[in-house]
Amino acid sequence: MAIIIGFLFWGIILAWAYFWVVMFVSMMLFGPKDLPWEYDKAIWGVLFIALAPMAPFAFWMFKDAYRGAIESERLSKILKAKTS
C-alpha cells in the first residue's frame, strides 16, 4: 500500500512539475506585443518563482482570457471594417 501511495505522490509531483515548466516556457515565448504592459514578463517570472504552486494555474487562466480578449478585439475590427 505504501508503494502505491508513493507512486501516486511522485506522479502528482512530476505532473505538476511538467505543467509548471510548460506554463513557464509558454510565458517566456510571449513576445513584447503579446502582453498588455511593459513589465508583465518580469512580473510573471517573479510570480512563477515566488508562488510556484499557484503561478502556473494563474498564468493558464490569464493566458486563455487575454488571448480571448485579443481575438475578440481583432474580430471586432474586422467586422467594423466590413460594415463601413
RAGIBEL-V848445 format. One record per helix or strand of 3 or more residues. SS is the DSSP state (~ for helix, > for strand). FROM is the first residue (numbers start at 1). LEN is the number of residues. Records with the same first field share a line. If there is no record, write none. Layout:
BEGIN
SS=FROM-LEN, FROM-LEN
END
This chain:
BEGIN
~=2-27, 40-11, 52-32
END
